[in-house]
Amino acid sequence: MIVRISHFWLTTRFLILFIIVAFIGGSENLWSQDSKDKDELPPGWWQLPKLDTRLNLGGYVKLDYIQDFNPIGSPDFFNTATIPTDGSTGSSANLNAKETRLHLDAIRGTGIGDIRLYIEGDFFGTNGAFRLRHAFVDIADKWRAGQWWSNFMDEDIIPATLDFEKPAAYVFIRQPLIRYKHALGSSYIAFSIEKPSKIGQQPEQDGAFFSPIPDITVRYRHNRDWGHLQLSTYYALMQYRYEEGGDVNTSLYGLNLSGIIRILGEDRLGFQGVYGPGIGRYRGGGSTALNEDGTIDALTEFGIFFSYEHYWSKKWTSLLVYNYGDIDNTLGQPEGSPHATGYVAANLIWHFIDNAFVGMEYLRGFREDFDGSRGYANRLQISVKYTFN
């Protein structure tokens, strides 16, 4: 434990030193004391003396008490794909603080616009180890390089569930990418190339899956005062190379329509509909499977998601989430392969001070397999969270 802590602090000091050194230099002095007073910086930000660099160190601490009334293979988060369908029973209790999060944000003014560096992590690594969530560099709010939410998903509709996993049939993935964003008034269009996935059902003939090209994604975001609408698409290519020679290419693509609509004051209605062959790669699943004759085909999937966040008052909020998705299974898949998942969640949260809350959430989900067998899981979660900057 002492060695791990020592390595953590050495790494942290190195990152801070790296940022300070990287942001020193002869750029246009847009954010120095001569051009912007410290009092004008947003709360939680501070400026390095005599430099053009602003820093923010923050994160939060979150403790979850989880009571499962049915078996599920993911005790720290509600992953419906791990619900058993063999009729097993049993309950269990769990506590963890793995969602606790830390981030470092640095912005420097330059002659071509602001350059931003962002690093974030939590403790959902192996045995509670610190792991990387986000790490990227932004240039002038146009170019982004690093690890971030996929350009195919809509990160602004992520529901404020107490559960860490979020809905099942829902585009939700962070991965390395290079993205370009072009403003169109208050709206924008963005293009990216992203890390591909090589998960698929293995044919009987020896070989391996490859990704000849990166995933290519495009999104259009229409922003208005009432909320936003987003349409995104992607194209990917998976290749299986046989050891005896020859290969098979499978094209993958999909559409994702999503948005947020503000209604009744601060209330928010979120929605998403996603469809396409191979979109399982954007939920950590597989993209291809086998037909009855052993040939490779893309797995076509469909998913819908709705959420409604209601503000009872400044201190009390609630969230209701519904999610359903299914897979057009191929005849060569095992009978125990997932076919459909569903998810309902509802919570009540008390924001007892500005930066902290305590909340309770009920979750119910199901999993249905290709052979028709089903399993259900019910969970009660109580969470306490404090955010700091």
ABEGO torsion letter per residue (X at the ends): XAAAAAAAAAAAAAAAAAAAAAABEBBBBAABAAABBAAABBBGBBBBBGBABBBBBBEBBBBBBBBBABBBABAABBBAAABBAAGBBEBBBBBBAAABBBBBBBBBBBAAEBBBBBBBBBAABBGGBBBBABBBBBBGGABBBEBBBBAABBAAABBBBABAAEBABBBBBBBBBBBBBBBBEABBBBBBBBBBBABBBBBABBEBBBBABBBBBBBBBBBBAAEBBBBBBBBBBBBBBBAAEEBBBBBBBBBBBBEBBBBGEABBBBBBBBBEBGAAAAAGBBABBBBAAGBBBBBBBBBBBBBBBBBABAABBBBBBBBBBBBBBBAABBAABBABBBBBBBBBBBBABAABBBBBBBBBBBBBBAAGBBBBBBBBBBBBBBBBX
